[in-house]
Amino acid sequence: MKFNQSIIRGKRKVVLSASALLLAFAVAASAQSLQTYFNFGTYGTVAGGGTVVDQTGNTTATLNNDANTFLTSSGLTITAGPSGNSINTGLTFASGSLNSFTGSFTIQDWVTPASGSGVALFGGSSGAPNTYIGDGYTGVSTLLGFNWGSLVGGGGTGNPLNQPYNRYGNTVAGYTLTVGTLYDLVLTYDAPTYTFSQYINGALVGSLQEAFSSTSLAGVQTFAIGGAVNEPWASFGDSSAPETTSAFLLYNGQLTASQVSALDTAGAGASVGTINGIIAPVPEPGSIALAALGGACLLVLRRRQGGRQIKL
């Protein structure tokens, strides 16, 4: 069977379009993006009540105006309050900053503990006091659903896994932080499997299956670095940990172990370009197969371009 050149050109366009679609889908299948990046060494000294914008231009945050919160070229520093624990919220995100976080995510916190008192390095709230999605530091472990009241994460009525309510929260992994040492703490969340994974200095230290009652970070109305929003329990030690945060990053999507390791190697204060180069989409196994199929289609078409007719 023979076809004229117009039919051949039409089939060529169809194959090219299909191949391009397969290749594009292969790349998009595992995309992650840097959404928020506060590099605290770049702002200089900011007075309490002042606002700063993150390096990507996506997030505006306000510095808490109290005697225990300082933002200088050394970083965002939280000091102990009169009772030994600061009750501040550090740097609070503008309303709606987390609206795009509807699925998997990654939190990276470069921090130097100053003492063992207090617990919160960061925290989110759905409105009521003490409803945290995670505090990041207790001196021995990372907590999810650190609370005395209702939960954003950590079980409770209506969560997808039917987990029981746990007023004290759950730990991802046990570890000890040494005072005066800079740490790279990374927490990833895989939404389809409800799995949190904790990394310290680029190495995985543990995982935990834990469902968000609010389903995602987008359900968190307020979020703060260097403290936990609406904290009423300072006298019990449930408050901001005295520490200095060098950099704080939020990624849309779950980073892979190799990406976390590479980001740790890049160090605190890495450029946006360096970070984006590390988290550039890497095709998943199924996507690689699609890419191969698309490439094969292009190869077959190229081989047939030299002929005047196509036989079927």
N, C-alpha and C positions, 0 to 999 in steps of 0.2 A: 504494500500500500504506500502511495506517495502523497506527500503534502507540498503545497506551494510555499514560497518563502514567507508570505504573510502569516500563514498558520504556524510556521516554525517560530517566527518572531513572537507570536502570541503565546505559544507554549513556553518559550524562553522567559518571557516576562512573568508568567505564572510561577515557574520554577524558581526564578530569582527572588520573587516576593516571598514565596514559601520558605526558601532557604534563609532569607534575611530575618523572617519572623522567628524561625527556630533558633537562630543564633542569638537574637535579641532576648528571647525568653530564657535561654540558657544562662545569660549573664544576669538578668533581673531576678532570677529565682532565689538568690541568696544575698540580696543587697542589704547592706547596713549603712547607716549614715551617722555622722557626728552632728548632734542637734544643739548641744550646749557645752561650752568650754570656757570656764573661768580660770584663766591663768593669773593667779594672784600676784605674781611678781611684776606685772606690767602696769598696775594702776597707781603706784606710788601710795601716798598717804591720803585716805579718804575719811572725812569726819562722819561721826555717827549720824544716821538719818540720810546720808548721801546715797545716790544710786549709781550703779555701774552696769555696763552692757557686756555680755560675754563676747568671746572672740569671733563667733559666727554671726553675731548681730541678731540672734533669735530670742535671747532671753535678757530681760532687765530685772535687776534685783536691788533691794534696799538694805543697807547696813543697819543693824539694830542699834538704837541709840541708848547704850548703857555703859557703865564703867568697866565692863568685862569683855567688850568686843572691840578689836582693833584691826584695821586694814592698812598695812604699810607695804613697802617693797619686800619685806620679809615674808609676807603672806597674810592670810586671814587668821588672826590669833584670838583664841578664847582663853581667858584666865579664870581661876576659881573665884566664886562669889564669897560673900561674908561667911556663909555656913559651910564653905568648902566646895560648893558646887555652884556653877553659874546656871541661872534659869533662862538665859537668853536664847534667841533663835538665830544668832549669827547673821547670815545674809538670807533674806527671804525673797523668793521668786515672785514676780508679778503674777496676778491672777491669770489663769489660762495658759501658763507656760508649758504645761504638760499635756495639753489637749491632743497633740499629735501622737502621744505614746499609747496607742490602742492595742498593742500586741507585745511581742518580745522586746526586751531592752537590756542595756548594760549600764552600770554605774561604776565610774572609776574615781577613786579618791586618794590623792597623794597627801599623806598626813604624818605629822610628827607628834606623838603623844608627849605631854609635859608632866603628867602624873597619872596615878591609877584611879583618881576620883571621877565621878560622873560617868556617863555611858554613851551619850549621843554624839555621833559625828555628823549625821544628817537625819532628817526625818520628814515625813509627809503626814498630812492630816486631811480627813474627809469633813472636818468641821468641828466635831466634838473633841473635848480635851483627851489627849493621850491616845489618839487613834493613829498609830504609826505604821508605815509600810516597812520600816527597818531603821535601826539606829546606827548600825555599822561598827559599834565598838562597846564591849563591856570589860575589856582587859583580857578576856579569855575567849570570846566568841562573838560572832555576828548574830544579831537577833532580827527576826521578822515578826511583825505584829507586837512589838514592845508596847505594853498597854496595861491599863486598869479598867478600861471601858470597852466600848464597841471597837470592832476591828476593820481596818482596810484590808489587811491580809492576816492569815493565821487561823483559818477555820471559821466556825460560827454558822448560823443559819443561812442556807441558800448557797453556800459555796459549791463549786462544781464537783469536788471530791468527797463531799459530805463529811469533812473532817470535824472532829469535836472542837468546841470552843476552848481556847487555852489562854487564860488571862495573863500568863507570864511569857507568852511568845515561844518560839521554837528556834533552835540554833541550826545554822548551816554546817558549821565546822568549828571545832575547838582549836584555839591557838592563843599564843601569848605575845603581846606587843611590848617592846622594851622602850622605856622612857628615853627621849632624846634621839631616837632612831627614825629616819624617814622610811615610810612604808608606802607601797603601791597596792592599795586594796581594790579589787575588782569583784563586783557582784553581777552575775548574768541571770536573766530569767527567760526560760524557754516557754512561751505561752501555750503552745499546743500540748505540752506534757506537764505543765505547771511545775517545772523544775528550776530551782535556784542552784547556782554553782558559785563557790567562793574561791577566789585566787588571791594569793599573797606574793608580791614581788614576782609575778608572772607564772607562778606554779599553782596548780589546782590543789586545794586542801580539803575539799568536801562538797557534797551536794545534798539537796533536800527537796522532796516533792511537797509543795505547799501552794494551795490555791488562794488567789485574791478574791475576797468577797465582792470587791468592786470591779473585778475582772481585769483591770489594767491600771497603769499609772495615770491615765486620763481621768480616772475617777477621783484622783487626789486634788482637792481644792487648793491647798497651800503646801509649799515645800520649802525647806530651809537647809542651808549648809552651815555646819558648826553648831547645830542645836536641833531641837525638835519643837515643832509648832504647838502652841497651847499647852505647854508643860506645867502641870500644877503640883508635881510631886518632888520638888527639889530636895525637900527635907529627907526623902527616902533614898536619895542618890540617883533618882531617875532623871538625870539632867545632862547638860552639855559637858562633854569631857574637855578638860583643859588641854589644848593642843593648838598646833598651827597647821592649817591646810595650805599646801603649796599650789595645788591645782585640783579642779573638780570638773569631771566630764560626764555627760549623758549621751548615750548612743541609742538611736532607734534600731532595734534588732539585737539578736544575741551574737556576741563576738565569739569566734572559735578560740580554742586553746592556743593555737599558733599565733593568732592575732593578738591575744592578751600578752603572750610572751614577747612579741615584737614591740608592742607598745611600752612594755616595761623597759626593754632595752633602749628605746628612744628617750625615755626619761621624762621627769616632770618638766613642763614648760616647752615640750616639743612643738614645732610649728604646726599650724593647721594643715599645711601641705604635706608634711611628713606623716601626720596622723591619717589623713585621707588616703595617702599612698598605701599605708599598712592595711586599712580596712576596705580597700577596693574590693568589689564583689568577686568572690571565687566560686566558679560553677560547682554545684553539687553533682554527685555521681549521675543522677538521672538527667541533669542538665547537660553534662558532658556528652551523654549519649545523644541528646537532641542536637548538640553542636556538631557532633560527628556526622549525623544524618544530614544536617544542613550543608556541611562541607562536602559530603559525598555527592549531593545533588548538584552543587556548583561544579565539582570536578567532572561529572558525567556530561553536564551541559557544555563545559569548555571543550571537552574532547570531541563533541559532536558539532561544534561550531564550524569546523573546517569543511564539512560536507555540504552538498547542495540539497540533500533530501534526507529524511529520517524514515527508516523502515520499522514498522511495528509488527 
